[in-house]
Amino acid sequence: MANDSLNTLLQQGLAALKAGSKIAAQATDDIQDDAVDAQLQAALEQGNHQAKQWATRIDRAFEAAGGKGDEENPILDAHFKVSKKIRGEATDDYSRDLGIIAAGQLALHYWIASFGTLRTYAEQVGLSQAAQDLHLCLSEAKQADEQHTALAKHILPK
């Protein structure tokens, strides 16, 4: 019985991540046009490619958990709107790029928390492949977060 409830929670979380993947794809395309620093542009391009891989793994885990239907992701939707506002109000390229990095790290922390939690749930309900896929996403999100920190240090004045 407990595993049924946990699997339902897993399905709901994965459905939210599916919705979040769509928002992230839209956001990344939008943000790439605003970034000026060449290293940031390259990181955003890499992040866009990685997000597509995450979406594939999330879909696979969602299917394995027996998920059906769509869910919304008001957290990432609101974050995207705030990110847009930050970029729009930036007074120069320097602050816009740093704002992009900061917003990106906030989003990455959401993904890190979600991937870690849902990986644990998938393990508990016996979905080992889904757990492995989510663990891989978690590792990649942590690496991307470290990359964003390094980029911010690169852009900040010496």
C-alpha positions as a Python dict, from the first residue, in 0.01 Angstrom:
ca = {
    (1, 'M'): (0, 0, 0),
    (2, 'A'): (276, 246, 92),
    (3, 'N'): (453, 178, -238),
    (4, 'D'): (130, 255, -429),
    (5, 'S'): (107, 594, -259),
    (6, 'L'): (476, 659, -316),
    (7, 'N'): (444, 560, -683),
    (8, 'T'): (156, 806, -719),
    (9, 'L'): (375, 1077, -568),
    (10, 'L'): (653, 977, -809),
    (11, 'Q'): (411, 1002, -1104),
    (12, 'Q'): (302, 1349, -993),
    (13, 'G'): (660, 1466, -952),
    (14, 'L'): (762, 1329, -1291),
    (15, 'A'): (457, 1491, -1453),
    (16, 'A'): (566, 1824, -1306),
    (17, 'L'): (917, 1768, -1443),
    (18, 'K'): (772, 1689, -1787),
    (19, 'A'): (592, 2023, -1780),
    (20, 'G'): (908, 2186, -1648),
    (21, 'S'): (1106, 2045, -1940),
    (22, 'K'): (879, 2226, -2183),
    (23, 'I'): (917, 2552, -1993),
    (24, 'A'): (1295, 2504, -1974),
    (25, 'A'): (1320, 2450, -2350),
    (26, 'Q'): (1127, 2771, -2415),
    (27, 'A'): (1331, 2962, -2156),
    (28, 'T'): (1667, 2845, -2288),
    (29, 'D'): (1579, 2946, -2644),
    (30, 'D'): (1464, 3286, -2519),
    (31, 'I'): (1765, 3341, -2293),
    (32, 'Q'): (2025, 3247, -2556),
    (33, 'D'): (1928, 3554, -2758),
    (34, 'D'): (2004, 3780, -2461),
    (35, 'A'): (2343, 3643, -2351),
    (36, 'V'): (2652, 3831, -2469),
    (37, 'D'): (2950, 3652, -2313),
    (38, 'A'): (3076, 3381, -2550),
    (39, 'Q'): (3136, 3128, -2271),
    (40, 'L'): (2785, 3188, -2137),
    (41, 'Q'): (2639, 3141, -2485),
    (42, 'A'): (2826, 2810, -2516),
    (43, 'A'): (2707, 2698, -2173),
    (44, 'L'): (2348, 2783, -2264),
    (45, 'E'): (2379, 2584, -2586),
    (46, 'Q'): (2517, 2288, -2393),
    (47, 'G'): (2238, 2329, -2135),
    (48, 'N'): (1976, 2324, -2410),
    (49, 'H'): (2117, 1997, -2543),
    (50, 'Q'): (2132, 1852, -2193),
    (51, 'A'): (1773, 1958, -2118),
    (52, 'K'): (1658, 1755, -2419),
    (53, 'Q'): (1835, 1450, -2276),
    (54, 'W'): (1670, 1513, -1939),
    (55, 'A'): (1329, 1534, -2107),
    (56, 'T'): (1387, 1195, -2271),
    (57, 'R'): (1487, 1038, -1939),
    (58, 'I'): (1197, 1201, -1757),
    (59, 'D'): (953, 1069, -2018),
    (60, 'R'): (1101, 721, -1983),
    (61, 'A'): (1075, 731, -1602),
    (62, 'F'): (720, 870, -1621),
    (63, 'E'): (616, 583, -1846),
    (64, 'A'): (788, 325, -1623),
    (65, 'A'): (602, 464, -1320),
    (66, 'G'): (272, 429, -1506),
    (67, 'G'): (217, 803, -1530),
    (68, 'K'): (-67, 939, -1737),
    (69, 'G'): (-184, 1286, -1827),
    (70, 'D'): (-24, 1623, -1798),
    (71, 'E'): (62, 1839, -1504),
    (72, 'E'): (155, 2204, -1481),
    (73, 'N'): (469, 2338, -1324),
    (74, 'P'): (383, 2674, -1169),
    (75, 'I'): (723, 2692, -998),
    (76, 'L'): (930, 2691, -1317),
    (77, 'D'): (667, 2895, -1499),
    (78, 'A'): (693, 3171, -1237),
    (79, 'H'): (1072, 3143, -1238),
    (80, 'F'): (1079, 3190, -1616),
    (81, 'K'): (867, 3505, -1585),
    (82, 'V'): (1097, 3649, -1317),
    (83, 'S'): (1402, 3560, -1527),
    (84, 'K'): (1250, 3745, -1821),
    (85, 'K'): (1191, 4051, -1603),
    (86, 'I'): (1550, 4046, -1473),
    (87, 'R'): (1688, 4030, -1827),
    (88, 'G'): (1452, 4303, -1945),
    (89, 'E'): (1548, 4540, -1665),
    (90, 'A'): (1924, 4489, -1692),
    (91, 'T'): (2098, 4817, -1766),
    (92, 'D'): (2396, 4661, -1946),
    (93, 'D'): (2524, 4336, -2097),
    (94, 'Y'): (2740, 4264, -1794),
    (95, 'S'): (2452, 4271, -1545),
    (96, 'R'): (2223, 4089, -1789),
    (97, 'D'): (2471, 3802, -1825),
    (98, 'L'): (2515, 3780, -1447),
    (99, 'G'): (2136, 3785, -1406),
    (100, 'I'): (2107, 3501, -1657),
    (101, 'I'): (2360, 3299, -1458),
    (102, 'A'): (2188, 3368, -1125),
    (103, 'A'): (1847, 3275, -1264),
    (104, 'G'): (1997, 2965, -1422),
    (105, 'Q'): (2141, 2854, -1092),
    (106, 'L'): (1808, 2900, -917),
    (107, 'A'): (1645, 2680, -1179),
    (108, 'L'): (1925, 2425, -1151),
    (109, 'H'): (1872, 2402, -776),
    (110, 'Y'): (1506, 2320, -841),
    (111, 'W'): (1613, 2044, -1082),
    (112, 'I'): (1876, 1913, -837),
    (113, 'A'): (1620, 1888, -557),
    (114, 'S'): (1360, 1728, -784),
    (115, 'F'): (1595, 1477, -944),
    (116, 'G'): (1736, 1374, -606),
    (117, 'T'): (1396, 1331, -444),
    (118, 'L'): (1237, 1146, -734),
    (119, 'R'): (1541, 922, -776),
    (120, 'T'): (1498, 811, -416),
    (121, 'Y'): (1127, 745, -470),
    (122, 'A'): (1199, 547, -787),
    (123, 'E'): (1452, 332, -600),
    (124, 'Q'): (1202, 267, -322),
    (125, 'V'): (926, 150, -558),
    (126, 'G'): (1168, -74, -749),
    (127, 'L'): (1213, 129, -1068),
    (128, 'S'): (1589, 85, -1091),
    (129, 'Q'): (1630, 213, -1449),
    (130, 'A'): (1425, 524, -1370),
    (131, 'A'): (1636, 575, -1057),
    (132, 'Q'): (1956, 545, -1265),
    (133, 'D'): (1824, 791, -1524),
    (134, 'L'): (1726, 1041, -1255),
    (135, 'H'): (2063, 997, -1083),
    (136, 'L'): (2238, 1077, -1411),
    (137, 'C'): (2023, 1390, -1449),
    (138, 'L'): (2107, 1485, -1090),
    (139, 'S'): (2482, 1451, -1154),
    (140, 'E'): (2458, 1657, -1472),
    (141, 'A'): (2256, 1929, -1298),
    (142, 'K'): (2517, 1953, -1023),
    (143, 'Q'): (2794, 1984, -1284),
    (144, 'A'): (2597, 2255, -1465),
    (145, 'D'): (2558, 2443, -1136),
    (146, 'E'): (2935, 2433, -1083),
    (147, 'Q'): (2986, 2552, -1440),
    (148, 'H'): (2751, 2846, -1377),
    (149, 'T'): (2950, 2942, -1067),
    (150, 'A'): (3273, 2936, -1268),
    (151, 'L'): (3111, 3146, -1541),
    (152, 'A'): (2999, 3408, -1291),
    (153, 'K'): (3353, 3428, -1153),
    (154, 'H'): (3483, 3466, -1511),
    (155, 'I'): (3244, 3754, -1583),
    (156, 'L'): (3284, 3937, -1252),
    (157, 'P'): (3553, 4206, -1255),
    (158, 'K'): (3894, 4099, -1130),
}
